[in-house]
Amino acid sequence: MENTFDIHKFLAAYPSIEENIKKHNINIEDLKNIYDDYIKCRTSY
C-alpha cells in the first residue's frame, strides 16, 4: 500500500502547525521521513 500522505498539503491546511514546526526549528522533510518510516512499520505486519 503506497503512502499518499502529503505533508505540504497537510501543513497548508493547518498554518498554525507549520508555524509551530518552524518556531521549534524542526525540518519539515525530516518530519516527513519520520512519518513515512512510521507508516512503513505500521503497515508491514
Biopython code that builds the backbone (N, CA, C, O; Angstrom):
import numpy as np
from Bio.PDB.StructureBuilder import StructureBuilder

atoms = [
    (1, "MET", "N", (0.844, -1.202, 0.000)),
    (1, "MET", "CA", (0.000, 0.000, 0.000)),
    (1, "MET", "C", (0.878, 1.251, 0.000)),
    (1, "MET", "O", (1.720, 1.416, 0.882)),
    (2, "GLU", "N", (0.690, 2.107, -0.958)),
    (2, "GLU", "CA", (1.522, 3.305, -1.067)),
    (2, "GLU", "C", (0.991, 4.395, -0.139)),
    (2, "GLU", "O", (-0.212, 4.648, -0.072)),
    (3, "ASN", "N", (1.900, 5.019, 0.559)),
    (3, "ASN", "CA", (1.530, 6.115, 1.455)),
    (3, "ASN", "C", (1.278, 7.376, 0.632)),
    (3, "ASN", "O", (2.155, 7.820, -0.108)),
    (4, "THR", "N", (0.079, 7.955, 0.759)),
    (4, "THR", "CA", (-0.254, 9.133, -0.046)),
    (4, "THR", "C", (-0.322, 10.401, 0.804)),
    (4, "THR", "O", (-0.789, 11.440, 0.339)),
    (5, "PHE", "N", (0.145, 10.313, 2.047)),
    (5, "PHE", "CA", (0.141, 11.490, 2.914)),
    (5, "PHE", "C", (1.090, 12.540, 2.358)),
    (5, "PHE", "O", (2.273, 12.267, 2.154)),
    (6, "ASP", "N", (0.576, 13.741, 2.113)),
    (6, "ASP", "CA", (1.404, 14.839, 1.609)),
    (6, "ASP", "C", (1.541, 15.885, 2.710)),
    (6, "ASP", "O", (0.601, 16.626, 2.999)),
    (7, "ILE", "N", (2.726, 15.935, 3.322)),
    (7, "ILE", "CA", (2.918, 16.832, 4.463)),
    (7, "ILE", "C", (2.738, 18.292, 4.076)),
    (7, "ILE", "O", (2.299, 19.098, 4.897)),
    (8, "HIS", "N", (3.069, 18.645, 2.837)),
    (8, "HIS", "CA", (2.947, 20.040, 2.421)),
    (8, "HIS", "C", (1.478, 20.452, 2.283)),
    (8, "HIS", "O", (1.110, 21.570, 2.645)),
    (9, "LYS", "N", (0.642, 19.550, 1.761)),
    (9, "LYS", "CA", (-0.803, 19.832, 1.688)),
    (9, "LYS", "C", (-1.393, 19.906, 3.089)),
    (9, "LYS", "O", (-2.224, 20.764, 3.386)),
    (10, "PHE", "N", (-0.940, 18.977, 3.955)),
    (10, "PHE", "CA", (-1.422, 18.959, 5.333)),
    (10, "PHE", "C", (-1.098, 20.284, 6.026)),
    (10, "PHE", "O", (-1.961, 20.885, 6.667)),
    (11, "LEU", "N", (0.153, 20.734, 5.890)),
    (11, "LEU", "CA", (0.560, 21.976, 6.549)),
    (11, "LEU", "C", (-0.121, 23.193, 5.937)),
    (11, "LEU", "O", (-0.376, 24.176, 6.632)),
    (12, "ALA", "N", (-0.415, 23.134, 4.647)),
    (12, "ALA", "CA", (-1.134, 24.245, 4.013)),
    (12, "ALA", "C", (-2.522, 24.385, 4.623)),
    (12, "ALA", "O", (-3.059, 25.488, 4.719)),
    (13, "ALA", "N", (-3.102, 23.250, 5.036)),
    (13, "ALA", "CA", (-4.432, 23.266, 5.647)),
    (13, "ALA", "C", (-4.374, 23.710, 7.114)),
    (13, "ALA", "O", (-5.364, 24.188, 7.666)),
    (14, "TYR", "N", (-3.198, 23.545, 7.734)),
    (14, "TYR", "CA", (-3.046, 23.886, 9.156)),
    (14, "TYR", "C", (-1.834, 24.791, 9.359)),
    (14, "TYR", "O", (-0.795, 24.342, 9.840)),
    (15, "PRO", "N", (-1.969, 26.084, 8.988)),
    (15, "PRO", "CA", (-0.827, 27.002, 9.070)),
    (15, "PRO", "C", (-0.264, 27.134, 10.489)),
    (15, "PRO", "O", (0.935, 27.364, 10.649)),
    (16, "SER", "N", (-1.097, 26.995, 11.510)),
    (16, "SER", "CA", (-0.600, 27.140, 12.881)),
    (16, "SER", "C", (0.365, 26.015, 13.241)),
    (16, "SER", "O", (1.313, 26.225, 13.996)),
    (17, "ILE", "N", (0.123, 24.819, 12.700)),
    (17, "ILE", "CA", (1.032, 23.696, 12.929)),
    (17, "ILE", "C", (2.367, 23.991, 12.253)),
    (17, "ILE", "O", (3.429, 23.762, 12.831)),
    (18, "GLU", "N", (2.302, 24.499, 11.025)),
    (18, "GLU", "CA", (3.533, 24.831, 10.299)),
    (18, "GLU", "C", (4.326, 25.905, 11.056)),
    (18, "GLU", "O", (5.551, 25.832, 11.142)),
    (19, "GLU", "N", (3.620, 26.898, 11.600)),
    (19, "GLU", "CA", (4.289, 27.949, 12.382)),
    (19, "GLU", "C", (5.008, 27.349, 13.579)),
    (19, "GLU", "O", (6.145, 27.717, 13.874)),
    (20, "ASN", "N", (4.345, 26.422, 14.274)),
    (20, "ASN", "CA", (4.950, 25.777, 15.436)),
    (20, "ASN", "C", (6.187, 24.984, 15.048)),
    (20, "ASN", "O", (7.206, 25.036, 15.737)),
    (21, "ILE", "N", (6.098, 24.247, 13.941)),
    (21, "ILE", "CA", (7.227, 23.454, 13.460)),
    (21, "ILE", "C", (8.415, 24.381, 13.187)),
    (21, "ILE", "O", (9.540, 24.091, 13.595)),
    (22, "LYS", "N", (8.159, 25.492, 12.499)),
    (22, "LYS", "CA", (9.235, 26.431, 12.164)),
    (22, "LYS", "C", (9.786, 27.109, 13.421)),
    (22, "LYS", "O", (10.988, 27.351, 13.528)),
    (23, "LYS", "N", (8.898, 27.412, 14.365)),
    (23, "LYS", "CA", (9.313, 28.070, 15.601)),
    (23, "LYS", "C", (10.297, 27.194, 16.379)),
    (23, "LYS", "O", (11.205, 27.698, 17.040)),
    (24, "HIS", "N", (10.103, 25.878, 16.291)),
    (24, "HIS", "CA", (10.976, 24.938, 17.002)),
    (24, "HIS", "C", (12.131, 24.449, 16.129)),
    (24, "HIS", "O", (12.864, 23.536, 16.507)),
    (25, "ASN", "N", (12.284, 25.071, 14.953)),
    (25, "ASN", "CA", (13.380, 24.725, 14.037)),
    (25, "ASN", "C", (13.401, 23.245, 13.661)),
    (25, "ASN", "O", (14.467, 22.635, 13.567)),
    (26, "ILE", "N", (12.222, 22.678, 13.449)),
    (26, "ILE", "CA", (12.125, 21.280, 13.012)),
    (26, "ILE", "C", (12.112, 21.269, 11.489)),
    (26, "ILE", "O", (11.359, 22.016, 10.864)),
    (27, "ASN", "N", (12.937, 20.429, 10.901)),
    (27, "ASN", "CA", (12.992, 20.315, 9.448)),
    (27, "ASN", "C", (11.777, 19.519, 8.967)),
    (27, "ASN", "O", (11.576, 18.375, 9.376)),
    (28, "ILE", "N", (10.974, 20.127, 8.103)),
    (28, "ILE", "CA", (9.733, 19.504, 7.631)),
    (28, "ILE", "C", (10.020, 18.208, 6.859)),
    (28, "ILE", "O", (9.265, 17.243, 6.970)),
    (29, "GLU", "N", (11.102, 18.186, 6.083)),
    (29, "GLU", "CA", (11.455, 16.961, 5.348)),
    (29, "GLU", "C", (11.823, 15.834, 6.310)),
    (29, "GLU", "O", (11.472, 14.678, 6.078)),
    (30, "ASP", "N", (12.532, 16.173, 7.391)),
    (30, "ASP", "CA", (12.860, 15.162, 8.410)),
    (30, "ASP", "C", (11.578, 14.606, 9.005)),
    (30, "ASP", "O", (11.435, 13.398, 9.194)),
    (31, "LEU", "N", (10.653, 15.502, 9.295)),
    (31, "LEU", "CA", (9.372, 15.100, 9.867)),
    (31, "LEU", "C", (8.637, 14.143, 8.920)),
    (31, "LEU", "O", (8.073, 13.138, 9.352)),
    (32, "LYS", "N", (8.653, 14.471, 7.635)),
    (32, "LYS", "CA", (8.003, 13.632, 6.642)),
    (32, "LYS", "C", (8.659, 12.247, 6.589)),
    (32, "LYS", "O", (7.973, 11.228, 6.518)),
    (33, "ASN", "N", (10.000, 12.228, 6.625)),
    (33, "ASN", "CA", (10.712, 10.949, 6.588)),
    (33, "ASN", "C", (10.397, 10.096, 7.812)),
    (33, "ASN", "O", (10.230, 8.882, 7.702)),
    (34, "ILE", "N", (10.316, 10.731, 8.971)),
    (34, "ILE", "CA", (9.963, 10.012, 10.196)),
    (34, "ILE", "C", (8.553, 9.429, 10.061)),
    (34, "ILE", "O", (8.319, 8.269, 10.402)),
    (35, "TYR", "N", (7.627, 10.237, 9.566)),
    (35, "TYR", "CA", (6.249, 9.783, 9.393)),
    (35, "TYR", "C", (6.176, 8.627, 8.402)),
    (35, "TYR", "O", (5.475, 7.643, 8.636)),
    (36, "ASP", "N", (6.910, 8.753, 7.285)),
    (36, "ASP", "CA", (6.922, 7.685, 6.273)),
    (36, "ASP", "C", (7.449, 6.382, 6.870)),
    (36, "ASP", "O", (6.892, 5.314, 6.615)),
    (37, "ASP", "N", (8.525, 6.463, 7.667)),
    (37, "ASP", "CA", (9.086, 5.274, 8.308)),
    (37, "ASP", "C", (8.076, 4.665, 9.271)),
    (37, "ASP", "O", (7.936, 3.444, 9.349)),
    (38, "TYR", "N", (7.377, 5.518, 10.000)),
    (38, "TYR", "CA", (6.362, 5.066, 10.947)),
    (38, "TYR", "C", (5.247, 4.298, 10.224)),
    (38, "TYR", "O", (4.824, 3.232, 10.673)),
    (39, "ILE", "N", (4.784, 4.848, 9.111)),
    (39, "ILE", "CA", (3.731, 4.199, 8.322)),
    (39, "ILE", "C", (4.222, 2.856, 7.779)),
    (39, "ILE", "O", (3.481, 1.873, 7.801)),
    (40, "LYS", "N", (5.465, 2.807, 7.290)),
    (40, "LYS", "CA", (6.021, 1.544, 6.793)),
    (40, "LYS", "C", (6.027, 0.487, 7.888)),
    (40, "LYS", "O", (5.691, -0.672, 7.648)),
    (41, "CYS", "N", (6.413, 0.898, 9.089)),
    (41, "CYS", "CA", (6.430, -0.045, 10.224)),
    (41, "CYS", "C", (5.015, -0.517, 10.558)),
    (41, "CYS", "O", (4.794, -1.702, 10.808)),
    (42, "ARG", "N", (4.072, 0.402, 10.561)),
    (42, "ARG", "CA", (2.685, 0.079, 10.914)),
    (42, "ARG", "C", (2.045, -0.844, 9.882)),
    (42, "ARG", "O", (1.216, -1.684, 10.232)),
    (43, "THR", "N", (2.427, -0.692, 8.604)),
    (43, "THR", "CA", (1.742, -1.441, 7.548)),
    (43, "THR", "C", (2.514, -2.694, 7.138)),
    (43, "THR", "O", (2.098, -3.402, 6.221)),
    (44, "SER", "N", (3.638, -2.975, 7.810)),
    (44, "SER", "CA", (4.458, -4.113, 7.379)),
    (44, "SER", "C", (4.023, -5.434, 8.016)),
    (44, "SER", "O", (4.543, -6.493, 7.664)),
    (45, "TYR", "N", (3.077, -5.376, 8.946)),
    (45, "TYR", "CA", (2.606, -6.639, 9.550)),
    (45, "TYR", "C", (1.098, -6.702, 9.608)),
    (45, "TYR", "O", (0.539, -7.690, 10.084)),
]
sb = StructureBuilder()
sb.init_structure("model")
sb.init_model(0)
sb.init_chain("A")
sb.init_seg("    ")
for serial, (resi, resn, name, xyz) in enumerate(atoms, 1):
    if name == "N":
        sb.init_residue(resn, " ", resi, " ")
    sb.init_atom(name, np.array(xyz, "f"), 0.0, 1.0, " ", f" {name:<3s}", serial, name[0])
structure = sb.get_structure()
